[in-house]
Amino acid sequence: MVISWSTPEERIMEGWLHLVRSNRLGLQKPRKRYCVLEGSFLNCYKSIPASNKENPVRSELIRSCTRVTDDGRESIHKNVFYIFSLYSASNPSIQLKLGARSSEEAARWIKSIMEAAFKENPNKEENTLACSKKKLQSLRSSQRNGKTRMHSIDWTVFSSMHTDPTTFDVVAPAMWTIIGCKNGLRLFREAKDADFPNKNWDDYPAVMAVGVVDADSESIFQTVMSLGQSRSEWDFCLLDGNVVEHLDGHTDIIHKKLRSDWLPWGMKRRDLLLRRYWRREDDGTYVILYHSVIHHKCQPEKGYVRVWLKSGGYEISPVNQGKQSVVKHMLAIDWKFWKSYIVNSTSICTTMKMLGRVAALREFFRAKHGNYAGSDFSSDGLTREIVLPQIEEQIKLDMPLADENNRIERFVEESDMSLPRHSGNESLNQMNDAADEFFDVLPESEYDQTDKFWSSDEIMQPQLTEDQCQDKISTTAVFVKKLHDISVQKSDSTELEEATIAHSMPCNYGTTLPKDQTCGISCSWATADPSLFLIRSSSYLHNHQKIKASSTLMQLVAADWLKSDKREDDLAGRPGGIVQKYAAQGGSEFFFVVHIQVPGTTTYSLALYYMMDTPLESVPLLESFVKGDDAYRNSRFKLIPYISQGSWIVKQSVGKKACLIGQALEINYFRGSNYIELAVDVGSSTVARGVVSLIVGYLNSLVVEMAFLIQGETQEELPEHLLGTCRLNHLDVSKAVSLIRNDAKI
């Protein structure tokens, strides 16, 4: 079959990609192909086509049901590719897997393909209907002989078409408070949660350095991700680094050994074992997040003290048409000093010294580009004015460098004085009773604290045996272990089950999660203030203006927090639940149930029951949603998330931006006489799984607020109205109610 073009100008995008295929043994082989996206076809050629009559070796038809997933980085035959896959929503088993040489190139292809898929045309409805009935057709079916597996939709794929121009959709205070400026970098510390001003400040507060680097965001991203020899040109902290295990295209386990020449005198050598996660936002921003883990392939080494990174990472945002980038580097580290309460100021100073890598990164690119002129810094003072995407106010600093040092020193002294004094006989675990929980993490008392900072004597750190690690894993850690089926340490399956599965008890659906509007009870729910969330105004189509929501159409009347050995569907239709009780009474109440499913060996379910006592017909947009097909529902159901209390790393991962869930995750819809239930499968996206894995590690210390709505796209559907809100207080996986196996619906 010949696919012809009218003119080269009609080609949407073209360039070299790698077609990735698997042989019968499951081994992947990339083949270089020249790809052309023209109209509704993606054509692949062995070379640049000489004429528009040349036959492609493979051609894919792009329809409205075509989906694309960003599979992240993958090394094939020692070559790094950024993989993305095409498939049909109606038949995910048929795929076209392509690889680009850079993340930016992959992002451009993904965006162009999705724009082609959602392009307005007279036959759009016909294409949608056809895609729902048959699978995506390949014009070269003989090419499909590889092993396939189901992929998910990256929820950043649709952002260019389905998100709004505003930066955030939540009215919230800034996460960071400035403490000074040094070496051309602005320094911040994590701000206390406004709703919890009396919360004890952490022993190891998160600090951040912000600077401008004269390079594009992708180049900086590649430089930061590299653990090779080139890192020695700017990273004065790293001695050696390697990848311990590659988990997926966005996540891996890495081991870093630190140089000792920049550490305080007498301090033993340090190393870190980190879980590294990265993603690219639609505006070209790269986010890299780290936190410490335990892995059976990388036990603590003799002569090294393993540092515990509570949270850390980079945010690299392009500015000035992409010619420069704002680089944020965040760290919260326990350096494992001996008697750390005595030398806490030294710990914070060491952390701040490590943040100086942003300045080193800036000078590295200046030297690389030969740009030495026009330095903004002087020895006497510093005047900089930088606008950050996540800092609401523009901060202008114009102060002598000495004053900056004094201000930073006062912060260090305050942090040191904030810690209670203890006798030498007391353990470090006693000093921090409310230690944060992390997945795959041992309590702090299990770490060797024999590194005597004031002594040069070498005291060997005992090895952590696998049995010791297993005995001390927390309940939250076990859940995440099961959630992702990732072997980060050898463990006994029987002990894991005993640590997580509680006694089964009868379940009355709609009663398993208690309500507490005062937020005084952990593992409870309440309604969130609607005015926190921004929605589209009546003039949005003209000026993109958003306004604060004032009310909700429905009320949150009940919630469930459940766990089971399999996925649970249609909770609203089960006898004895709150929805069926109202149905038996024959009233006019209608329920909108949002059911969030976290799959794994143990599946966790969070169900939120929203109710309205007016007829469904009184809200035309909601009626259209309830009676519409799945494609329409997926294109309209929107979530606005907000972490009002929690660590900055979780807030960074979740964000405060609205998302069309149906375009990001798989949703199964269940319709009854008086309800509709939306079962959101979090496991259907690799990106979502990465975010959830991070959240669960901090779950019992978080307050999560959410708003749900149906997106308005025409003037008649504006202004938007919130369906409902919720506030989840310190959920605890150990308090999830187990479902009885012999239940009528199980």
C-alpha positions in Angstrom: 0.0 0.0 0.0 1.3 3.4 -0.9 0.9 6.4 1.4 1.5 9.6 -0.5 1.8 13.2 0.5 0.8 16.3 -1.4 3.8 18.4 -0.4 6.6 18.1 2.2 5.1 21.1 3.9 2.1 19.0 5.0 4.2 16.8 7.1 3.6 17.5 10.8 6.9 16.1 12.0 9.7 13.9 10.7 13.1 12.6 11.8 15.1 9.6 12.8 13.8 7.3 15.5 14.5 3.7 16.5 11.9 1.0 16.1 12.2 -1.3 19.1 11.2 -4.9 18.6 11.6 -8.1 20.6 12.6 -11.5 19.2 11.3 -14.9 20.3 13.8 -14.9 23.2 12.5 -11.6 24.5 15.6 -9.7 23.5 15.1 -6.2 22.2 16.7 -4.9 19.1 16.4 -1.3 17.9 16.3 -0.5 14.2 16.9 3.0 12.9 14.0 4.3 10.9 13.1 7.6 9.4 9.6 8.5 10.7 7.2 10.9 9.1 4.0 12.0 10.8 1.6 13.2 8.1 -2.1 13.7 8.5 -3.5 10.5 10.2 -0.5 8.3 9.4 2.9 7.6 11.1 5.1 6.1 8.4 8.5 4.5 9.0 11.2 4.2 6.3 14.6 2.6 6.2 16.0 5.9 4.8 14.9 9.4 4.0 12.2 8.9 1.3 13.3 10.3 -2.1 9.7 10.7 -3.3 6.2 10.7 -2.0 5.5 7.4 -3.8 8.0 5.4 -1.8 6.4 2.6 0.3 7.0 2.7 4.1 8.2 -0.4 5.9 5.6 0.2 8.5 2.7 2.6 8.8 0.3 3.2 11.7 -3.1 4.9 11.5 -3.5 7.6 14.2 -7.1 7.8 15.5 -8.9 9.5 18.4 -8.5 6.3 20.4 -4.7 6.2 19.9 -2.8 6.5 23.1 0.8 7.2 23.9 2.8 6.3 27.0 6.2 7.7 28.0 8.2 4.7 29.1 11.2 6.7 30.1 14.9 5.8 29.7 16.0 2.4 28.7 19.5 1.0 27.8 19.5 -1.3 24.8 22.8 -2.7 23.7 24.6 -0.1 25.8 22.7 2.7 24.0 20.3 4.9 26.0 16.9 5.6 24.4 13.9 7.5 25.5 11.1 5.1 24.8 7.4 5.8 23.9 4.7 3.4 22.7 1.6 3.8 20.6 -1.4 1.6 21.1 -5.2 1.6 20.8 -7.3 2.2 23.9 -9.6 -0.6 22.8 -6.8 -3.1 22.3 -3.6 -2.2 24.2 -1.8 -5.5 23.1 -1.1 -4.1 19.7 1.8 -1.6 20.0 4.4 0.4 18.2 7.4 0.9 20.4 9.8 3.8 19.4 12.9 5.2 20.9 14.4 8.7 20.6 17.9 9.8 21.5 16.8 12.6 23.8 13.9 13.3 26.2 13.1 16.5 24.4 12.8 14.7 21.1 10.6 12.0 22.5 8.4 14.7 24.1 8.0 16.5 20.8 7.0 13.3 19.0 4.5 12.4 21.8 2.9 15.8 21.7 2.6 15.8 17.9 1.1 12.3 17.8 -1.5 13.2 20.5 -2.4 16.4 18.7 -2.9 14.4 15.6 -5.1 11.9 17.5 -7.2 14.7 19.0 -7.3 16.9 16.0 -10.8 18.3 15.3 -12.2 16.9 12.1 -15.7 16.0 10.7 -15.2 12.3 11.2 -14.0 12.5 14.8 -17.2 10.9 16.3 -17.1 8.2 13.7 -13.4 7.5 14.5 -14.2 7.3 18.2 -17.0 4.9 17.6 -14.9 2.8 15.3 -12.1 2.7 17.8 -14.4 1.4 20.5 -15.4 -1.5 18.3 -12.1 -2.6 16.8 -8.4 -2.5 17.5 -5.9 -0.1 16.0 -5.0 -1.4 12.6 -1.5 -1.5 11.2 -1.0 -1.2 7.5 1.9 -3.6 7.8 0.5 -6.4 9.9 3.3 -8.7 8.9 5.6 -6.7 11.1 3.7 -7.6 14.3 5.4 -10.7 15.6 7.0 -9.5 18.8 6.0 -10.1 22.4 3.7 -7.4 23.7 2.6 -6.2 27.1 0.1 -3.6 28.3 1.4 -0.1 28.9 -0.3 2.8 30.5 -0.8 6.5 29.7 1.6 9.0 31.2 -0.5 11.7 32.6 1.9 14.3 31.4 1.2 13.3 27.8 -2.1 15.2 27.6 -1.0 18.2 29.5 -0.4 20.3 26.4 -4.0 19.8 25.3 -5.9 19.2 28.5 -4.4 21.6 31.1 -4.9 25.2 31.7 -2.4 28.1 31.3 -2.5 29.0 35.0 0.4 27.6 37.1 -1.7 26.1 39.9 -5.3 25.3 40.6 -5.0 25.6 44.4 -4.7 28.7 46.6 -1.9 27.7 49.0 1.1 29.3 50.8 4.6 28.9 49.5 6.5 25.8 50.5 9.7 27.6 51.2 11.0 30.5 53.3 14.2 32.3 52.3 17.0 32.3 54.8 19.8 34.1 52.8 21.9 34.3 49.7 25.5 33.0 49.3 27.8 32.3 46.3 25.1 33.5 43.9 22.5 31.1 45.2 19.4 31.9 47.1 19.0 29.6 50.1 15.6 28.5 51.5 14.3 26.2 54.2 11.0 24.3 54.1 8.2 26.4 55.5 6.0 25.0 58.3 2.5 24.0 57.3 0.2 27.0 57.9 -2.6 24.8 59.3 -0.2 23.2 61.8 2.0 26.0 63.2 2.7 24.1 66.4 4.1 21.1 64.7 7.6 20.2 65.9 10.3 21.2 63.5 12.2 18.3 62.1 15.7 17.6 63.4 17.0 17.6 59.8 15.0 20.4 58.0 14.9 20.5 54.3 17.0 23.2 52.7 17.1 24.4 49.1 19.5 26.3 46.9 18.3 28.1 43.8 20.4 29.4 41.0 20.4 30.2 37.2 22.5 28.1 34.9 23.3 29.2 31.3 22.2 26.0 29.7 19.0 24.3 28.5 17.1 22.1 30.9 17.8 18.9 29.0 21.6 19.4 29.0 21.5 20.0 32.8 19.2 17.0 33.3 21.6 14.8 31.4 24.6 16.1 33.4 22.9 15.6 36.7 21.7 12.1 35.8 25.2 11.0 34.7 27.3 9.0 37.2 30.3 8.8 34.8 33.7 10.5 34.8 32.2 13.8 33.5 30.5 14.3 36.9 34.0 14.9 38.5 34.1 18.2 36.6 31.4 19.8 38.7 30.3 17.5 41.6 32.9 18.0 44.3 31.0 15.7 46.6 31.0 12.5 44.5 33.8 10.0 44.5 32.1 7.1 42.7 28.6 6.2 41.7 26.8 3.3 40.0 23.3 2.0 39.2 22.4 -1.0 41.5 19.1 -1.9 39.8 17.0 -0.5 37.0 13.4 -0.7 38.1 11.7 1.0 35.1 12.2 3.9 32.7 11.7 6.5 35.4 13.1 4.8 38.5 16.3 3.1 39.6 18.4 2.3 42.6 21.8 4.1 42.7 24.8 3.9 45.1 27.0 6.9 45.7 30.3 7.2 47.6 31.2 10.6 48.8 34.6 12.3 48.7 36.1 12.9 52.1 38.1 16.1 51.4 35.1 18.4 51.5 33.6 16.9 54.7 34.4 18.2 58.2 37.8 17.2 59.6 37.8 13.8 61.3 34.5 12.7 59.7 34.5 9.1 58.4 33.8 8.3 54.8 30.1 8.4 53.8 28.0 6.8 51.2 24.3 6.8 50.1 22.0 4.2 48.6 19.1 6.0 46.9 16.0 5.4 45.0 16.0 7.9 42.1 12.9 8.9 40.2 12.6 11.4 37.4 10.0 12.9 35.1 9.6 15.6 32.5 6.8 18.1 32.7 5.0 19.4 29.6 6.8 22.8 29.9 10.2 21.3 29.7 10.8 21.2 33.5 12.7 18.1 34.8 12.1 16.8 38.3 14.6 14.4 39.9 13.7 13.0 43.3 15.8 10.9 45.7 15.4 9.2 49.0 17.3 6.5 50.9 16.4 2.8 50.7 17.8 -0.6 51.8 18.7 -3.1 49.0 20.0 -6.6 49.4 22.5 -6.0 46.5 24.2 -3.2 48.3 24.9 -3.7 51.9 26.8 -1.1 54.0 30.5 -1.3 53.3 33.3 -1.6 55.8 34.9 1.8 56.5 31.8 3.7 55.3 28.9 5.2 57.3 25.7 5.2 55.3 24.1 8.6 55.2 20.3 8.7 55.4 18.7 11.0 52.8 15.2 11.7 54.0 14.4 13.6 50.8 16.3 15.3 48.1 16.3 16.2 44.4 16.5 18.7 41.6 14.0 20.8 39.7 15.3 22.2 36.4 13.0 24.7 34.8 13.7 26.4 31.4 13.6 30.2 31.3 14.5 32.9 28.7 13.2 30.9 25.8 15.0 27.8 27.0 18.5 29.4 26.8 18.8 29.3 30.6 17.4 27.2 33.4 16.4 27.8 37.0 17.9 25.0 39.0 16.6 24.1 42.5 18.5 21.6 44.6 16.7 20.4 47.8 18.2 18.2 50.6 17.1 16.9 54.0 19.9 14.6 55.3 20.8 12.8 58.5 24.6 12.6 58.3 24.7 9.9 61.0 27.0 11.8 63.3 27.9 10.3 66.6 25.8 12.1 69.2 24.2 14.1 66.4 22.3 16.3 68.9 25.7 17.9 69.9 26.9 18.6 66.4 23.6 19.4 64.7 24.9 22.7 63.5 27.8 20.9 61.7 25.2 18.6 60.1 23.3 21.6 58.6 26.4 23.3 57.5 27.5 20.1 55.7 24.2 19.9 54.0 24.4 23.6 52.9 27.9 23.0 51.6 26.6 20.1 49.5 23.9 22.4 48.0 26.8 24.5 46.6 26.9 22.0 43.8 24.4 24.3 42.0 27.0 27.0 41.9 29.6 24.4 40.6 27.1 23.3 38.0 26.6 26.9 36.9 30.4 27.5 36.5 30.7 24.1 34.7 28.4 25.3 31.9 30.0 28.7 31.8 33.4 27.1 31.3 31.9 24.7 28.8 30.4 27.5 26.7 33.3 29.8 27.2 31.1 32.4 28.9 33.2 34.1 31.5 32.2 37.7 30.9 29.4 39.6 32.5 29.5 37.9 35.9 26.7 39.0 38.1 28.7 38.5 41.3 31.1 40.6 43.2 33.2 40.1 46.3 31.5 42.9 48.2 27.8 42.3 47.7 25.2 40.6 45.6 22.1 41.9 43.9 19.9 39.3 42.1 16.3 39.2 41.1 14.9 35.9 40.1 11.3 34.8 39.6 10.7 31.1 40.4 7.6 29.2 39.1 6.7 27.9 42.6 7.5 31.0 44.7 4.5 33.3 44.7 6.3 36.5 45.5 9.3 38.0 43.7 12.2 38.4 46.2 14.9 41.0 45.7 18.1 40.6 47.7 20.5 43.5 48.1 22.6 43.0 51.1 26.4 42.6 51.9 27.7 39.1 51.8 28.7 39.3 55.5 25.1 39.9 56.5 24.1 36.9 54.5 26.5 34.7 56.3 25.2 36.0 59.7 21.7 35.3 58.7 22.5 31.7 57.6 24.5 31.2 60.8 21.5 32.3 62.9 19.4 29.7 61.1 22.0 27.0 61.9 22.1 28.1 65.5 18.3 28.1 65.8 18.2 24.7 64.4 20.9 23.5 66.8 19.1 25.1 69.8 15.8 23.6 68.8 17.0 20.1 69.7 16.6 18.9 73.2 19.8 18.0 75.2 20.2 14.4 76.3 22.7 12.5 78.3 25.3 10.5 76.6 23.6 7.2 77.7 20.4 7.9 75.8 20.0 6.5 72.3 19.4 8.6 69.2 16.1 6.8 68.8 14.9 8.3 72.1 15.6 11.8 70.8 13.3 11.4 67.8 10.2 9.5 69.0 8.1 10.8 66.1 10.5 9.6 63.3 9.1 9.8 59.8 8.4 6.5 58.1 9.8 5.6 54.8 9.4 2.5 52.7 12.2 0.0 52.9 13.7 1.9 55.8 15.0 0.7 59.1 14.4 2.7 62.3 17.2 5.2 63.0 18.3 3.1 66.0 19.3 0.3 63.7 21.9 2.3 62.0 25.5 2.3 63.3 26.0 5.5 65.3 29.6 4.7 66.3 31.2 7.3 64.0 32.8 9.5 66.6 33.2 12.9 64.9 35.6 14.2 67.5 37.9 11.2 67.3 40.1 10.0 64.4 40.0 6.4 65.5 38.4 4.1 62.9 35.5 2.2 64.4 34.1 -0.3 62.0 30.4 -0.1 61.2 28.7 -3.5 61.7 27.0 -5.0 58.6 23.2 -5.1 58.6 22.2 -8.6 58.0 19.2 -9.5 55.9 17.4 -10.9 58.9 17.9 -7.7 61.0 16.5 -5.7 58.1 13.5 -7.9 57.8 12.6 -7.8 61.5 12.5 -4.1 61.6 10.6 -3.2 58.4 7.7 -1.0 59.2 4.1 -1.7 58.3 4.2 1.1 55.7 7.4 -0.3 54.2 5.8 -3.7 53.8 2.8 -2.3 52.0 5.0 -0.5 49.4 7.0 -3.7 49.0 3.9 -5.5 48.1 2.4 -2.7 46.1 5.2 -2.7 43.5 6.6 -6.3 43.8 10.1 -4.8 43.7 12.7 -6.9 45.4 14.7 -4.4 47.3 15.8 -6.9 49.9 15.4 -10.6 50.6 12.5 -11.2 52.9 10.3 -13.9 54.3 6.8 -13.8 52.7 5.2 -15.2 55.8 6.5 -12.4 58.0 5.4 -9.8 55.4 1.9 -11.1 55.4 1.7 -11.2 59.2 2.9 -7.5 59.4 0.2 -6.2 57.0 -3.0 -8.3 57.1 -5.2 -7.7 60.1 -8.0 -9.8 61.3 -11.0 -9.8 58.9 -14.2 -8.2 60.0 -17.6 -7.7 58.5 -17.8 -4.7 56.2 -20.6 -2.3 56.0 -19.7 -0.3 52.9 -19.6 3.4 53.6 -18.6 3.1 57.3 -15.0 1.9 57.4 -13.4 5.3 57.4 -14.6 7.6 60.2 -15.4 11.3 59.8 -13.6 14.0 61.8 -14.1 17.5 60.7 -11.7 18.8 63.4 -8.8 16.7 61.9 -7.9 15.5 65.4 -8.3 11.8 64.6 -5.8 10.0 62.4 -7.0 7.9 59.5 -10.2 9.9 59.1 -12.0 12.1 56.5 -13.5 15.5 56.3 -14.7 18.0 53.7 -12.2 20.4 52.4 -12.8 24.2 52.0 -14.0 24.7 48.4 -12.4 28.1 48.2 -9.0 26.4 48.2 -9.6 25.4 44.6 -9.6 27.4 41.4 -12.2 26.6 38.6 -12.9 28.0 35.2 -14.9 31.3 35.2 -17.8 32.2 32.9 -15.3 34.2 30.8 -12.6 31.5 30.7 -12.9 30.9 26.9 -12.0 34.5 26.3 -9.4 35.3 29.0 -8.5 32.0 30.7 -9.5 33.5 34.0 -10.1 31.2 37.0 -12.0 32.0 40.2 -12.3 30.5 43.6 -15.0 27.9 44.0 -17.6 28.8 46.5 -19.6 25.6 47.0 -20.1 22.0 45.9 -22.9 20.4 44.0 -22.8 17.2 46.2 -21.9 16.4 49.8 -19.4 13.8 51.0 -21.4 11.6 53.2 -19.2 8.5 53.7 -15.9 6.9 52.9 -14.3 3.5 52.8 -10.6 2.4 53.4 -10.4 -1.2 52.5 -7.8 -3.9 51.6 -8.3 -7.2 49.8 -6.3 -9.9 48.0 -7.9 -8.9 44.7 -9.3 -5.9 43.0 -12.7 -4.9 44.4 -15.2 -3.3 41.9 -18.7 -1.9 42.2 -18.7 -1.2 45.9 -21.8 1.0 45.5 -23.8 -2.0 44.2 -23.1 -4.3 47.1 -25.9 -5.1 49.5 -25.8 -3.5 52.9 -23.8 -0.5 51.8 -24.9 3.1 52.2 -25.9 3.4 48.5 -28.1 0.4 48.5 -29.8 1.4 51.8 -30.9 4.7 50.2 -32.0 2.8 47.0 -34.2 0.6 49.1 -35.9 3.6 50.6 -36.9 4.8 47.1 -35.7 8.3 47.5 -34.4 10.7 44.9 -30.9 10.7 46.2 -28.1 10.2 43.7 -24.6 9.0 44.5 -21.3 9.8 42.8 -18.7 7.4 44.0 -14.9 7.9 43.4 -13.1 4.7 44.0 -9.3 4.9 44.0 -7.7 1.4 43.6 -4.0 0.8 44.5 -3.3 -2.7 43.1 -0.7 -5.2 44.3 -0.4 -8.4 46.2 -2.6 -6.6 48.7 -5.0 -4.2 46.9 -6.0 -1.1 48.8 -9.2 0.8 48.0 -10.3 4.3 48.9 -13.9 5.0 48.2 -15.5 8.4 48.5 -19.4 8.6 48.5 -20.8 11.9 47.3 -24.6 12.4 47.4 -27.1 15.0 46.1 -30.7 15.0 47.1 -32.0 16.8 44.0 -32.9 15.1 40.7 -30.0 14.3 38.3 -31.8 16.3 35.6 -31.3 19.5 37.5 -27.6 19.5 36.7 -27.4 19.0 32.9 -23.6 18.6 32.7 -23.6 15.9 35.4 -26.5 14.2 33.6 -24.6 14.2 30.4 -21.6 12.7 32.2 -23.6 10.0 33.9 -25.5 9.0 30.7 -22.5 9.5 28.3 -20.1 6.9 27.1 -16.7 6.1 28.6 -14.9 8.3 26.0 -16.9 11.3 26.9 -16.5 10.6 30.6 -12.7 10.2 30.3 -12.4 13.5 28.5 -14.3 15.4 31.3 -13.6 14.0 34.8 -11.1 16.2 36.5 -9.2 16.0 39.8 -7.4 18.9 41.6 -5.0 17.5 44.2 -3.3 19.3 47.1 -1.1 18.1 50.0 -1.8 20.6 52.8 0.4 18.9 55.3 3.5 16.8 54.5 7.0 16.8 53.3 8.1 19.0 50.4 9.1 15.9 48.3 5.5 14.6 48.4 4.1 18.0 47.6 6.5 18.3 44.7 5.5 14.9 43.4 1.7 15.4 43.6 1.6 19.1 42.7 -1.4 21.4 42.7 -2.5 21.2 39.1 -5.8 19.8 37.8 -5.6 16.6 35.8 -8.1 14.8 33.5 -7.8 11.4 35.2 -9.5 9.5 32.4 -6.7 10.6 30.1 -4.0 9.6 32.5 -5.4 6.4 34.2 -7.7 3.6 33.4 -11.2 4.2 34.8 -13.9 1.5 35.0 -17.5 2.9 35.3 -20.3 1.1 37.1 -23.8 2.4 36.7 -26.8 1.7 39.0 -30.3 3.1 39.4 -29.1 5.7 41.9 -25.4 5.9 41.5 -22.4 5.9 39.2 -19.0 4.6 40.5 -15.7 5.5 39.0 -13.0 2.9 39.7 -9.7 4.6 39.1 -6.9 2.1 38.6 -3.7 3.8 39.9 -1.6 0.8 38.7 -2.4 1.5 35.1 0.3 4.2 34.8 4.0 3.8 35.6 4.2 7.5 36.4 1.3 7.2 38.8 2.8 4.1 40.5 6.0 6.1 41.0 4.1 8.9 42.7 2.1 6.5 44.8 5.2 4.6 46.0 6.6 7.9 47.3 3.3 8.9 48.9 2.8 5.7 50.8 6.1 6.0 52.5 4.8 9.2 54.1 1.1 8.4 54.2 0.5 8.5 57.9 2.1 12.0 58.1 0.1 13.5 55.2 -3.1 15.5 55.0 -4.4 15.1 51.4 -7.1 17.4 50.0 -8.9 16.8 46.7 -11.6 18.3 44.6 -13.5 16.6 41.8 -15.4 18.2 39.0 -16.6 17.8 35.4 -14.6 20.1 33.0 -16.6 22.7 31.3 -15.6 23.3 27.7 -18.5 25.4 26.2 -20.0 28.7 27.2 -23.1 26.9 28.4 -21.1 24.7 30.7 -19.3 27.6 32.4 -18.6 28.6 35.1 -17.5 25.2 36.4 -18.9 23.8 39.7 -17.1 21.4 42.1 -18.9 18.1 42.5 -17.3 17.6 45.9 -14.2 17.9 48.0 -12.4 15.8 50.6 -9.7 16.0 53.2 -7.9 12.8 54.2 -6.2 12.9 57.6 -3.1 10.7 58.1 -4.3 7.6 56.4 -2.8 4.4 57.9 -2.5 1.2 55.8 -2.6 -0.9 59.0 -6.1 0.5 59.7 -7.6 -0.5 56.4 -10.5 -2.9 56.8 -10.0 -6.4 55.4 -12.9 -7.7 53.3 -14.3 -11.1 54.1 -13.4 -13.6 51.4 -16.9 -15.3 51.4 -18.7 -11.9 50.9 -21.5 -12.2 48.4 -19.7 -9.8 46.0 -16.2 -11.2 46.4 
